Amino acid sequence: MKVVIYSSLSAEGFLSFVSSYTSKPSLSDQWQGIRKRYPEVTFGIVASEGGAAQLFDFDENKKEIIPEGIDTVLLPMEADADEFVAAIVGEAPDLVIAATYFGGPMDWDALKDAIIADDLEKKGIRTIAHSMFAATTFFDKWNTHQVMMEKGFPVAKAVHIPSIYLTMAKDHPDIRSNVYLELILHQIRQMSFPLIIKASAGSGSQGISIVEDYDTAKRDILSRSEPVDVIVEEMIPGEQFGVEIHGDPGNYTILPPFKCAVNEQGITDPLHYMKIGPITDEKYRIEELRSMLRRLATEMGLAVSANADLAFSDGKWYIIEVNPRISGMSVTAAACEGRTPLEVIIESGLERRINYNYPSILEKCLNFRTMAPSEELAGFGEESVVVYMEISKVPSEYNPGNVDISMANIVLSGFADFSEMADKVRALHEKYPHVVTDKMIALVEQNL
């Protein structure tokens, strides 16, 4: 049986500013483990060159380290869907799985992967990928809002500003009064503050403003000149969470949520985040949440790996956004299952040995990003509770003192409960003070 994994990344993402990348365990070692587990399967990869960090390790020249025994085809990032289809068909696969990831500023690679999947299915090749409906809905935050409203999922109150109405007066000086913006500002006056103002499409939390009053909201909106639609939504008070959805229609794993640390503005920071979980305290109405997300996954046609950003406020769950792709959340969720994200991808199409839908079998995990002395990080990586570690060197422009430091995304796992985690984290703080911070200890202790 031949199984091909594909990933049509359109931009380098974080590899654009790091000089090398590897993970613990390395992607090459992960692939060898998968080959041993599935000896009857021949695996192949068709991917964009220079970006698929979920499938390859990279050397100091940003070149892929090709795993032994894995048939690999690398295409330029400029390659279109037809070229990907041709390359995949050329591998004569029995099964194809999309490993959709995130690249640069536009979080749109699920769209291309869906096009490829659609064309492969028409050729009679079984393909597991997010549906076109899911890809086109979740690519744009306003589309997400509208579809979630139509389907009865709880979301924040919001208004939409197409970019044409932000720039119209500048492009047409004969227009003296922007009537559409007057309408939007009228609607904003009636919303509950604080508000979040953000681009309708894009990746991460860059470009987000949090405003406390109407005058500040008006100034922020009128100052925006980027050619992108804008969403203004009520900020939901409460705790922030992330949830992973694995599998494909009829065979989903809906994990319990992971609590996210927030910055001083009350939102998660994608560059300095911490996540802890899974959270199973029934005060959070966990089974109600999992049932809601199973319906969402089924009706939208999610596949392989997706994550939802959520808020829990006054005993109710709200969907902030859904990302139909592998992300930093995927590393955490896989670790609590005792897997890696690569295994989650593979086992979305091959028989799983374990049913992960039972929260009682999941380990407690802590995921965090840090920047610390390279030597200290290397020692930390040898600790037994470190089950996943991505390391990237900090380039000189982000390290003016030319200090030997590295960035790392780390997952600690293997804990039966949060009390055991807290004891270990405190001990690690004494040994590695630059890696394990006081803020991290506080997050763990909040869940005791």
Stockholm file with secondary structure:
# STOCKHOLM 1.0

chainA/1-448         MKVVIYSSLSAEGFLSFVSSYTSKPSLSDQWQGIRKRYPEVTFGIVASEGGAAQLFDFDENKKEIIPEGIDTVLLPMEADADEFVAAIVGEAPDLVIAATYFGGPMDWDALKDAIIADDLEKKGIRTIAHSMFAATTFFDKWNTHQVMMEKGFPVAKAVHIPSIYLTMAKDHPDIRSNVYLELILHQIRQMSFPLIIKASAGSGSQGISIVEDYDTAKRDILSRSEPVDVIVEEMIPGEQFGVEIHGDPGNYTILPPFKCAVNEQGITDPLHYMKIGPITDEKYRIEELRSMLRRLATEMGLAVSANADLAFSDGKWYIIEVNPRISGMSVTAAACEGRTPLEVIIESGLERRINYNYPSILEKCLNFRTMAPSEELAGFGEESVVVYMEISKVPSEYNPGNVDISMANIVLSGFADFSEMADKVRALHEKYPHVVTDKMIALVEQNL
#=GR chainA/1-448 SS CEEEEEECCCSCGGGGSCSCEEEESCHHHHHHHHHHHCTTCEEEEEEETTTCTTTCEECTTSCEECCTTCEEEEECTTCCHHHHHHHHHHTCCSEEEECCCCCSSCCCHHHHHHHHHHHHHHTTCEEECCCHHHHHHHHSHHHHHHHHHHTTCCCCCEEEECHHHHHHHHHCTTCCSCHHHHHHHHHHHTSCSSEEEEESSCSTTTTCEEESSHHHHHHHHHHCCSSSCEEEEECCCSEEEEEEEEEETTEEEECCCEEECCCTTSSCCTTSCEEEECCCCGGGCHHHHHHHHHHHHHHHTCCEEEEEEEEEETTEEEEEEEECSCCHHHHHHHHHTTCCHHHHHHTTTSCCSSCTTCGGGCCEEEEEEEEEEHHHHHHHTTSTTEEEEEEEECCGGGCTTCCCEEEEEEEEEEESSHHHHHHHHHHHHHHCTTTSCHHHHHHHHTTC
#=GC SS_cons         CEEEEEECCCSCGGGGSCSCEEEESCHHHHHHHHHHHCTTCEEEEEEETTTCTTTCEECTTSCEECCTTCEEEEECTTCCHHHHHHHHHHTCCSEEEECCCCCSSCCCHHHHHHHHHHHHHHTTCEEECCCHHHHHHHHSHHHHHHHHHHTTCCCCCEEEECHHHHHHHHHCTTCCSCHHHHHHHHHHHTSCSSEEEEESSCSTTTTCEEESSHHHHHHHHHHCCSSSCEEEEECCCSEEEEEEEEEETTEEEECCCEEECCCTTSSCCTTSCEEEECCCCGGGCHHHHHHHHHHHHHHHTCCEEEEEEEEEETTEEEEEEEECSCCHHHHHHHHHTTCCHHHHHHTTTSCCSSCTTCGGGCCEEEEEEEEEEHHHHHHHTTSTTEEEEEEEECCGGGCTTCCCEEEEEEEEEEESSHHHHHHHHHHHHHHCTTTSCHHHHHHHHTTC
//
